Every structure is written in C-alpha cells, then in structure tokens.
Amino acid sequence: MLINSPIISFTILLIVIFAIPPIFERLKLPGLVGLLIAGVILGDSGLKLLNSESDTIKLLSDIGKIYLMFVAGLEIDLEQFRKTRNRSIGFGILTFLVPLITGIILGRFFNFSWNTSLLIGSLLASHTLLAYPIVSRLGVVGNEAVTVTIGATIFTDTGALLVLAVCVGIHGGEFTPFSLLTLLSGLAIYSAIVLFGFDWAGKEFFKRTGDEQSNQFLFILLALFLASAGAQIIGIEKIVGAFLAGLAVNDVLGRSPVKEKIEFIGSALFIPCFFVDMGLLINIPAFIKTLSSFGITAAIVIGLIGSKFIAAYLAKLLYRYNNVELLTMWSLSLPQVAATLAAALVAYQTVNSANERLINDAVLNSVIVLMVVTAIIGPMITARFASSLTVSQAELVSDRLLTCWDNERNDLVETNNHLFTVVVPIYNPQTQRYLLEMAALLARHESGRVVPLAITKGHSQMDSPLLKMGLAQSRERLDLATEISQDFNIEVLPAIRIDDDIALGISRTSREQNANLLVLGWSPNIGLRARLFGTIIDSIFWSSHCPVAVTRLLSSPTEFKKILVPVGDLTRQSVSAIRFAQILADVNQAEIVLLHITSPRTPGIQIELFVSKLLDIASQTKLQVNNNIKTIKGADIAKKIIEEAVNFDLVVLRSVRYRTTGGVAVSEVTTEVIKGLKTSIVLLGEPN
C-alpha cells in the first residue's frame, strides 16, 4: 500500500532527482544517464519501488515529456537562424534527409513495416545541441559553420516531429490517402494558429502586464498546455504541440527572467521525471537480448553517426568549409536526446487495433543506447575540434569589443556633455565604504560622477511612520556615502527612491541617470528560494541597461596592486572584464595578468594563436597598462584559477550562464571559482 501511495512515489522521485545526477556528473557522465539507470533499478526489473503505470508517474512523465519538447523549442536561437537562414535550411535539409533515408533503409533491412521504418528514420533525423555550451564557452558561436548548425536545429526537430505525427496517425487508424490529406491539412492549420496566434497573443499580453512575472509565467504555462491539448484534439501527438508552442513564444520571452524560471522548473522537476520513467520502461531481459544480438543496435548507432557525418561532409563541399568546421558541424549534430527520446517513447506507447506497437522493445532499447553513446562522444568531439575554429574579423568588429565605459564608445551617450555615471546602491554601512571607493576610482578615471542610491521600501500610505523611518535611515546612509565619495574630489549626486521592488528601483534609477555602470555589493545565493524566485542581483542582471559589477571586496580598492583576469574565450564579455581590470590597473599603477587555462591536449600552435589574439585585443586601449599573459595547462579550470589567485589582490570574473536542451545543467566554472577564492572579487554582468 505504501509503494502504491502517490506521496511515497513522488518522494522517491525527488530523492532520485536530487541525488543521482550530481554523482554521474562527477564521473564525467551525463546526469540523465543516471536518471535512466535509477529508473531501471527502481522499476519492475529491480526493486519494484516505482510503477510506470501508476497515475503519479504517468502524469509527471507526460508533463516532463511535453516540457522537454517545449524547452527544445524555446532554446532554438531564432536570431542565429535568421543570420544564416538559407545555409541553415540547406544544412537542415541535408542533416534531416540523409539520416531519414538511412533509418528507412535500416528499418526495411530488419523487416519492419514502411511506417515503422519511416519513424526510425525520423528518430535519427533530429539532433540536440548538447554541446552548445562548449562552443559558447570557446567564443566560436560567431563562426558561420556553428551558426548554420544551430539554425538547422529548427528544421530537423520540426521535420522529425511532423513525420512522427504522420506515422502515429497512420498506425493508429485506417489509412487512406484522404485520411492522410486530412491529417496534413489539420496539422498545417494547427501549426499556423499556434506559431502566429500564440506569438501575437504573447506579445500583447507581455506588453500589457509589464513586470508582472507571475502572470507572465502562468501565461507561458497556459500556452504550453493549450498547444498540447489542441494537438491531441486534432489527432496528433501532444509533443508536437509543445514544440510548436516553444517556437511560438521564443521571441516573446527572449532572455527574460520568466524564461529562466520556466526552464528551471522543467529542468529541476518535470524533465528528470520523464527520464526516470524511460528507465522504468526498460525491460532488462529484452534489453540484454537486444544488446546480445547486437545487430539492430549497432546498425542504428553506426547508421546515425555515419549519416550525420555524410550530411556534414556534403555541407562542407557545398559551402566550402574546412575540415575543422566539418568535424564541429558533425559533432554538434550528433547527440540524440530531446526530440529523439520523446518521440521514441510516444512511438513505443502507440498501439493500434491489433495491439501492435509502432516500435518494439529492440528499437526503443537501441535508441536509449544511441542516446548514451552520442551524448558522450558528441560533446567530446566538439571540445576537441571547436577550439581550433576562428571567428572572422568582421564578426569581432560587429560584436563591439569596446565596452560601455570605453572612451571610444559613444553610442550610448545621449548628449555630448554626458558625464560618465556610476550608480552605487547602498544599504549596509559596514560594506559601503569599499563599494563607494571602487565606484569613485572608476568615475574619477573617466572624469565622471557617482550616484549613491538608497532604496526605501514603499508603503500604500505615504504618511506611514515606517516609511518616514525608512527615509530617515536612507538619508543617514547617503550622508555617509557623500563624505566617502568627496574624498576622491568627484561630483556626488545622492538619490533616494521609494519603490516596492528593490531590483527594479535600482535598474530604473540607473536608466533615469543614464548610468554607464552599476556597482553592487555581494549577495550569495541562498538556495532553492533564490533559484526559484531569483535574488535581487539576478533581477538586476536581467533588467539593467548597463554593465553590472558585483563586488566582494576584502580590502580597499585603492590598495589593489595585482589583478588577475581569467580569460577562457575572446567574446565581448571577456573583453569587458579585461577593460574593467585595465582601468583599475591604470588607476592604481597595478600589475594585470590575463590567465588562460587550456586542456593538456591542446596543441601548442593553437595556444600561440589564442595568445596572439588576446594580446592584440588587450592592447587596443589608450590606457598605459602592461598586459601580462600567462597560460597554464590543466583539466580542472576552477582549481587552477583558485591556485593562481592566491598571490593577487583582486580577481575579475564574468557572469555567464550555460544551459542545454532538456535541462541538462552544465557545470559553471565561475560558481566553483567564487566558492574557493579567498581574495577580493568583481563579477561582471553584461546588459541583455
């Protein structure tokens, strides 16, 4: 009775989701593999603690399945697709058709029906950008081959799901040319309604709700489930509707905090439940039998790897890419996770009137093996070859290497006599001195001003005694801030703001003051609540119009003589960190070291090329600063940075978030570094 209890089942699921993925990630294996194995152990083939037929598991798995496809739609970068639309469509057609034809041939070779063979082909045709964080971290997203591969995802995933919808429709009922035409017509009309209707409705709703994140969050969830329910009503699979809904609201959400919360809910709960359920469905005797016969599994894995390579090779010939770009496109299009697994489960659960499944145990088990193999080797190959990619000089120029606080950059200056402005929100008198000193040093260097800002929590009645007390405390803090700032002989413009939302109050004031930089004190993440609802700093990162410097200062900024800047790539964010450090070094006549940590397997010529580019970028400034570059080989980047930082007064880091389709979190080096550093830190965040 306890095992059949929904509460007990849900508790077991939470324990698995909480404990298993971190263990497997420490073993350098994808966390989702751990969830699959946990499902096998807890299911009918193991301890029998979870039952895939229970209402609880069914509900959570169904939600996870549609959430997985919804997130896959959300994470397709439409802006990247628009940049190279024609070539993305070209490669999308190649990397869709070649695996599709390969799958059909394999299906017919193993005596499956034409419909099942077509379905197997569609399972091979899609791909998941599991290695996107790697190319992002390397700073080569601007390379055309990478951009084309990212753009091709929209074509492969959409095509694979449309084929799935047709195959499921044919398998589930009497097939006639008229029924197929009816299904395709209904699918076309439905897709147009979702893609254009939801996009329009979302933009109108977000325009009218402003910053009401809770209502926006509910609207997006409603769009997801409406699209899924609508798909079922017209007779197609609900994951098709979920994916289309993700594409529809993609532009609406952009990079807003609501998108972060939507993805967090999915990756923390529902999507892991789907992977555990996949494990519950694995029949160990059938799985062993499939692997022992080996034929169909080997054919599917080799067929996928070979067909994706052929597609990338044809793209190389067509668009005249080099071998490194060929291998990067191939490795990026290899992983089969999101659409493949979701579609495989749908096909496995589709039963016709004769009680026949669309795909059998052997195909399902082979797809799971395919997922594990490609999820491991795809990112490995990407990491090996993508580091050798180059981004054109034109791309670097268009990416604006100069930051908002460079004298050469005037596009954000609204008037010719606009002063460089640093806004400093203050609250804690014990830490505000170092904050203000940092802001004053930067402002003095740029002949600008400092705006100390005190936010007083609003009340419904403006004559409230609590409000009066808050305003009095704010004035006291501002008086102290003015004294500190005036020691640096700069203009000080103290400001008080009454606002219900502290983060938005800070961002709005900085926009009103046309600030060039926000300097904040450190506020550590406080666990689940911070991840769900975000900290004040998170909200400011999302809403700010200018760069944000979050500081943890252990000594006065005037005493910084040795500054360390870890540089992992040559993106705009890295250059911003370099420029920030150069200004501080110029002010204090300090030593600056740009630290680049490479893999032990990185060729020496590649390191020399990176150092040459880094030196060129670092020298593009009028500041009189000696830029020292140090390269170290090591597998553990965070550990190396922490070891090197011991001899420095300040470490300048950049804030970057990586996420992959399916909610598979990628370890953030910055987070590990911050935990281990015993020195002062500046964490830079760029405006969205």
LUMLUM-804367 format. One record per residue (C-alpha): residue in one letter; x, y, z. Coordinates in steps of 0.2 Angstrom, whole numbers, plus 5000, padded with zeros to 4 digits. Last residue first. Layout:
<atoms>
AXYZ/...
</atoms>
This chain:
<atoms>
N510452094890/P511652204899/E513352124903/G513752054920/L515452074929/L515951984944/V517252084954/I518151984968/S519352014983/T520351864989/K520051704997/L519351614981/G518551444983/K516751474981/I516951614968/V517951494957/E516651354958/T515251474953/T516351544938/V516751364932/E514851334929/S514551154927/V513251114913/A511451084918/V510450964907/G508851054907/G508250964891/T509151074879/T510751144887/R511051284899/Y512551404902/R512551554912/V513951684911/S514551814924/R516251874921/L517751874933/V518952004939/V520151934953/L520852064965/D522352064977/F523351934969/N524551794975/V523251664980/A522351694963/E523451564954/E522851414965/I521051474963/I521151494944/K521951314943/K520651234953/A519251314943/I520051254927/D520251074932/A521050994916/G522651094917/K523851184905/I524351354910/T524551514900/K525051684907/I524851854898/N525552014905/N524652174899/N525752324905/V524552474906/Q524652644899/L522752664894/K522452714876/T521652534873/Q521852404859/S523252324868/A522252194876/I521352144860/D523052114851/L523752024866/L522251904866/K522451874848/S524251824849/V523851724865/F522551624855/L523651584841/E525151534852/I523951414861/Q523351334845/I525151314839/G525551224856/P524151094853/T522851074866/R522950904874/P523350964892/S521751074890/T522051264892/I522051394905/H522251574900/L522651704914/L522751884909/V523951964922/I523752144927/E525052244938/A524452394947/Q524852584944/N523252614955/V522152704942/D522952614927/A522652444935/L520852484939/I520552544921/Q521452384914/A520352274925/F518752344918/R519452334900/I519952144903/A518252104910/S517352194896/V518452094883/S517851934891/Q516051984889/R516352034871/T516951854867/L518851804866/D518751644876/G519351574893/V520151734900/P520551734919/V520851914924/L522051934939/I522452104947/K524052144957/K524252314966/F522452334973/E522652454988/T521552594982/P520152464980/S520152455000/S520152275006/L519052125007/L517952174992/R516552064986/T515952154971/V514552144958/A514952254943/V513452274932/P513552334914/C512152454908/H510352434903/S509952334919/S508452214919/W509152044919/F510752074929/I509652174941/S508452034944/D509951914947/I510652034959/I509052054969/T509051864971/G507951744960/F506251674963/L506551494960/R508451484962/A508451604976/R507151504985/L508151344982/G509751404990/I510351574997/N511451634983/P512751754990/S512451944990/W514052044985/G513952234985/L513452314969/V514252434957/L513152494942/L514052564926/N513752684912/A512152774921/N510952874911/Q510352944927/E508552884923/R509152714917/S510152694934/T508652744943/R507552614934/S508852474937/I508952514956/G507052534958/L506852374948/A507952274960/I507152354976/D505352324970/D504052414981/D504952584977/I505452744986/R507052814978/I508352924987/A509752994977/P511553064981/L512453164967/V514253164970/E515453254959/I517253194961/N518653254973/F519153074979/D518753114997/Q517053184991/S516553004989/I516752955007/E515853105014/T514353085001/A514152905006/L514052955025/D512653075021/L511852945010/R511752825024/E510952945035/R509752995022/S509252815019/Q508952795038/A507752945038/L506852885023/G506552715031/M505852795047/K504652905037/L504052755028/L503852655044/P502852805051/S501652795036/D501252965028/M501452905010/Q500152775013/S500252615002/H502052585008/G503652584998/K505352515003/T506652645003/I508052624991/A509652724994/L510752774979/P512452844979/V512652924961/V514552944957/R515253064944/G516353064929/S518053124924/E518352944917/H519752904930/R518752994943/A517252884940/L518152724941/L519052774957/A517452844964/A516452674961/M517852574969/E517952694984/L516052684985/L515952494986/Y517452494999/R516552625010/Q514852535008/T515252375017/Q514952425036/P513652545031/N512552415023/Y511252485012/I512052564997/P511552564978/V513052634969/V512752714952/V514252764941/T514052894929/F515252954915/L514653134912/H513553174897/N514253334888/N513953274870/T512153204874/E511353034874/V512952934876/L512552754872/D513352764855/N514852854861/R516152714863/E517952774861/N518052824880/D517752654885/W516452634899/C515152544888/T516352414882/L517352414866/L517452244858/R515852284848/D515252114841/S515152194824/V517052214825/L517352034830/E516251964816/A517152074803/Q518751994810/S518151824806/V517951704820/T519151554820/L518851374825/S520351274833/S519451264850/A517951184840/F519051024837/R519250934854/A517851014863/T516650964849/I517250784848/M517050764867/P515250854866/G514750724853/I515550574861/I514550564877/A512850614872/T513050514856/V513350354865/V512050374879/M510750424866/L511150284854/V511050164869/I509250234873/V508850224854/S509350044853/N508250004868/L506750084860/V507149994843/A507349824852/D505749844863/N504649874848/I504150024838/L502350074832/R501749944845/E500449814839/N498849784849/A497949744833/S496949904835/N498550004835/V499750044850/T500750204852/Q501750194868/Y503350144859/A503050284846/V502750414860/L504350354869/A505350364854/A504750544850/A505250604867/L506950514866/T507350584849/A506650754852/A507750784867/V509250674867/Q510150624851/P511850704851/L512750704834/S512350874826/L513650974836/S514950834832/W514650844813/M514651034812/T516251034823/L517050904812/L516650994796/E517251164803/V518851084807/N519051014790/N518751174781/Y517051244774/R516751274756/Y514851294757/L514351154746/L515851044750/K515751064768/A513851044768/L514150874759/Y515350824773/A514150874787/A512750774779/I513950624777/F514550644795/K512750644801/S512450484791/G513950394798/I513550434816/L511750384814/G512050224804/I513350174816/V512150194831/I510650114822/A511649974814/A512549934831/T510849924840/I510049824826/G511349694826/F511949674844/S511049514846/S511749524864/L511249704865/T509449674861/K509349514872/I510149614886/F508749754884/A507449624882/P507949544899/I508149714907/N506449784901/I506749974901/L505050064904/L505650114921/G507150194914/M506150304902/D505050344918/V506650414926/F507050514911/F505250594911/C505450634930/P507050724926/I506050834914/F504750884927/L505750934942/A507351034941/S507551054922/G505751104920/I505551224934/F507251304929/E506751324911/I505151424915/K506151524928/E507451574916/K506151614903/V505251724915/P506951814919/S506951874901/R508151814888/G506951824873/L505251784881/V504151844866/D505351794853/N505351604859/V503451614862/A502951524846/L504451414845/G504051344862/A502251324857/L502751224842/F503751104852/A502351084864/G501051054850/V502250924843/I502450844860/K500550824860/E500450694846/I499250724833/G497350694832/I496550864831/I496150864850/Q497850794855/A498650944846/G497551064855/A497950994872/S499751014869/A499551194862/L498451234877/F499651154889/L501151264883/A500151424881/L499551404899/L501251384905/I501851544896/F500351634903/L500651574921/F502451644920/Q501851804913/N500651824927/S502051784940/Q503251904931/E502152054932/D503452174925/G502452254911/T500752164910/R500052254895/K501552224883/F501852054890/F500052004885/E500152084868/K501752004864/G501151834870/A499451844860/W500451884844/D501651744846/F500251624852/G499251664836/F500751654824/L501551494828/V500051414836/I498751454823/A499951414809/S500451244816/Y498551204818/I498151244800/A499651144794/L499250994805/G497450994800/S497950994782/L499250854785/L497950744794/T496550774781/L497750734767/L498250574776/S496450524779/F496050554761/P497550454755/T496850314766/F497550234782/E496350164795/G496950214812/G498350224825/H499750174814/I499450314801/G499150454814/V500750394823/C501750404807/V501050574802/A501350654819/L503150574820/V503550644802/L502950814809/L504050794824/A505650754814/G505350894802/T505151024817/D506750954825/T507750954809/F507251124803/I507451214820/T509051134823/A509751194806/G510051364814/I511251294827/T512251204813/V512251364802/T512851474817/V514251344821/A514851334802/E514751534802/N515951554816/G515051684828/V514751544841/V516651524842/G516951604860/L517651444867/R516251454881/S514951464868/V515651324858/I515651214874/P513951274880/Y513151214863/A513751044865/L512050964869/L511351044854/T510050904852/H509850824835/S508350764823/A508550644809/L508950484818/L507150474826/S506450524809/G507250374801/I506550254814/L504850334810/L505050304792/S505550124795/T503950104807/N502850164793/W503750054779/S503549904790/F505049824799/N506049684791/F507749724798/F508349784781/R506749884779/G507149984796/L508950004791/I508450084774/I507150194782/G508450254795/T509750294782/I508450394772/L508050494787/P509850514792/V510250584775/L508650694774/F508750784791/T510650834791/L510550884772/I508850984774/G509551074790/F511151104780/G510251194767/I509051274779/S510451344789/R511351404773/N509751504768/R509451574786/T511151624790/K510851774802/R509051724804/F509451564812/Q510651644824/E509251764829/L508051614831/D509151534844/I508251374847/E508151364866/L506251394867/G505851254855/A506951124865/V506151194881/F504451154874/M505050974869/L505650934886/Y504051014894/I503050904884/K503950744890/G504050814908/I502250844909/D501950664902/S503150594915/L502450684929/L500650624925/K501150444921/I502250434937/T500850494948/D499450394939/S500450224941/E500850134926/S502750164927/N502750084944/L504050134956/L504850034971/K504949874961/L506749844967/G507449794950/S506749744933/D504949814938/G505649984942/L506850064955/I508449994947/V507950034929/G507350214934/A508950244943/I509850194927/L508850314917/L509150454930/G511050424930/V511050434911/L510150604913/G511650664923/P512850654908/L514450554913/K516050644919/L516050534935/R515750694945/E514250714933/F513650544937/I513550584956/P512750754953/P511350674943/I510950544956/A510550634972/F509150764970/I508250684955/V508250514964/I507650594981/L506350684972/L505750534963/I505650434979/T504650574987/F503450574972/S503150384974/I502850394993/I501650534990/P500750444976/S500550294988/N500750124978/I502350084987/L501450125004/M500050005000/
</atoms>
